[in-house]
Amino acid sequence: MADDLSGPKERAWFGRSIYNARVGKVTDQQVLTLRDQMRAGRELASERFRAAFERMTGLPPEQRWYAHLEIQAASLLESIPDVSLPEGYSVKYVIGSERTIAPIVMAADEKAPASLTDVLPPERSFYPWFRFESTAAGLFAYWLVVSELLSSHAWQMTTVITNAGEYDEAIRRIEQPQLVRALVASFLPEADFSDDGTAMLSVMLYTRAGEERIERRMLRLDENQELHLHGRDLLVEGRGGV
């Protein structure tokens, strides 16, 4: 049975445990552990979908796709213990604006609506439900999980960089790379938390979405647990991009 939770305004605060540490950096071991967990989640999703696919022969293609996304979401959350939902709740997918597919969080025994016009807007029906610790590792894990669940076109062309080897590999992949900033102080993600529950997450990324580039991106976590682009420092740019 799902937890008895109140409306979106009240549930926006229960997602995180607040610690005294205001600034933190994700360690190499935490990055490795999280990547192993995400890999395990994807493998679990593949196994579950193969087993479920045989039972979906009578469903239209879009419903099969919804089922695949929901299996993936459940498998990721099951494999990454630092990010969770209240007991009895799960991620489901509905048709959003311009026929896009959008995730929402609902009680597991509820049927997803046909479209987002029947429910709360995404910023209220998705982000506030998640629980994670207010540490650099917790916020980094939350950002990765939410990015996977939203699965935007830009995210599919983005690679997270956390060490010098990955940075060098990204430069080798860039078409005609031009260094904008030669010195890199740190490759690891960092976070800075405020007393009001908001936070800043800093991550290094290689992306081919739009312009090909390596950048350190600053993301702001708002009171509703949604992450917004706050700024970026360009490190390397190239002539590729999609």
N, C-alpha and C positions, 0 to 999 in steps of 0.2 A: 504494500500500500504506500502511496506517495506521502511525503511529509506534508503536513497542513501548513501551507505558506500563505502569507498575505500578498497584497498587490505589488506591482512593480516598484513603487516608491519605497516600500518597506524592505523589499528583498535586495535592493541595490547594495546594502551594506553588509550582508551576511557572508559574502563570498570569501573574505580574507581574514587571516589572523595577523594582527599588526604587531610588529616587533620594534624594539628600540633602535636597532641598526638602521640608519638612514641611507647610507651609501654602501653599495656592495658590488662585487665583481663575481661573475660565474667562473668557477674553476675548470681546469682542463678535464678533471675526472667527472664533474657534473655534466659537462658537454657530452663526453663519451657515454655516460650512463643514459642521458636523455635520448641520444641518437640510437642507442641500442633498444630502448623502449619503443621509440617510434618505428624502428624497423620491425620489431616484434609485433606491433600493432597492425602494420600493413600486411605482414604475413598471415596473422590471424584473420584479418578481414578477407584476404584472398581465399583462405581455406573455407571460411564460413559462407562466402558468396558462391563458391563452387558447389557446396552442399545444398544451398538454397536455390540455386539456379534451376535445378531439375524440377523443383516444385512450382516454378513460375511460368511454365509453358503457356498457360492460358492468359497471362497478363500482357497488357500493351507495353511497348518499349519504354515509355516514360515511367511507368510504375516499376518496372524492373530497375531503372536507373535510380529512382528514389530509394528502393530497397538496398541497392548497392551502397549508396551514400550513407544510409542509416546504419548499415552493418559496419561500414568503415568508421563512422563516428563512435559507435559503441565499442569497437575493438581498440581504437586509439585510447579512449578514456579508461578502458579496462587495463591497458598496458602501461599507462602513465599515471602512477598513483598520486603525483603531486598536483594534478588537475582533476577536479571531480565535479559532479552535479549532486544535488540533494538526492537522498535515497528515493527511488521510485520515479525518477525523472530521466528523460533521455532526449537526444537530439533527433528531430524529425525535419523533413524538407517539404516545402510548399512552393508554389509558383508565386514569384514576386513581380515587381514592375517590369514591363517590357519582356515578359515571359522568362525572366531569369529565375533560377532555382535558389531559394534562400533557406538557411537553417533556422529553426526555432527550437525552444526547449519546452517540452510539455510532459505531463504525467505519462508514464509508460503505457498506461491502459487507455489513454485518450486517443481518439482518431484525429489525425492532422487535418486541418481545414483545407478546402480546395485552393484558396489563395490567401495572400497576406491581408487582403481587405477585411477578412473576417476575424483578424486577431490584432494584437498590439503591434506597433511598428518594430522593426528588427532591433533597434537599439534598446527596446524595453523587453522584447520577447526572447532575447538571446544572451547578450553579454552579462547581465546582472546575476544570472543563475550560477555562474561558475565559481568554484571555491579553489583558492590557491593561496599559498603563503606569501606575505609581503617581504620576500627576499629576492635577490637578483636571480637566483636559480628558479624560484617560483614564478616570477613574472616572465622570464625567458621561456619557460615551459608553457605558460598560458598563451603567450604570443604565438608560439609555434603551433600549438593545438588549434587555436582559433583560426590561424592562417590556413591550416590544412582543412578545417571544416568549411571555411568560406570558399576555399579553392578558386580564387580569382585567376584570370588569365595571366596577370602580372606575376602572381605568386608562383605559377608553374614555370616561369622563366627566371626565377630568382634562386640563388644559392647562398646560404649563410656561410660566412668565413669566420673561423675561430682560431686559426693558427697560421704561421708563416708559410707552411707547405701549401695550404689551401689558397692563400693569397698568391703565391708564385704560380700555382696551377691556373688560377683565374686569369692572371696576366698573360699566360701562354695561350689561353683560349680567345683573348680579345683580339679583334682585327685592328692592326696598327695602333697598339696602345700608346697613349701619351700620359706620362706621369704628371699629375697636377701637384701632388704633395709627396715628396720622396720618403720622408720619415714617418713611420707608423709606431706610435708609442705602445699600443696594445691592440690585439686582435679579439680579445674576449669580450662578451657582452657585459655591460654595466648597467646598474639601476640606481636611481636616487628617489627616495620616498619622502612625501610631504606629510605633515600632520593631518591634513584633511582627507587622506586616503588616496590622493592622486599620486602619480609617479612618472618618472622619465626613464625610458629604456633606450640604451644606445647599443646598436648592433652594426656589424660590418657585413655588407652584402655585395655580391656580384649579380648584376641583372642585365638582361637583354630586352627588357620591356621598355619600348620607346627607344631610348638611347642606351647603347652598351656602356657600362661603367661599373667601377668599384667605388663604393661610398660608405661612409659611416652615417647611418640614419638614426635620427632621434625621434622617438615615438612617445607621445604623451598619453598616459592612462587617465581617463577622466573619472568623475564620480560614479559613472554608470558602468565602469569597467570596459569601456570601448577605447581602443588605441587609435590615435590620430597622428598623422605625420606632422612633426613639429619643426624639423629642419634636417639638413643633410650637408655633410662635408664631402666634396668630391675628391677622390684620391687618384683614380685612373680613369681615363675616358678612351673610347675606341670608336671605330666607324661602323660597327655592327649594330644590331638592334632590330626589333620586330615591332 
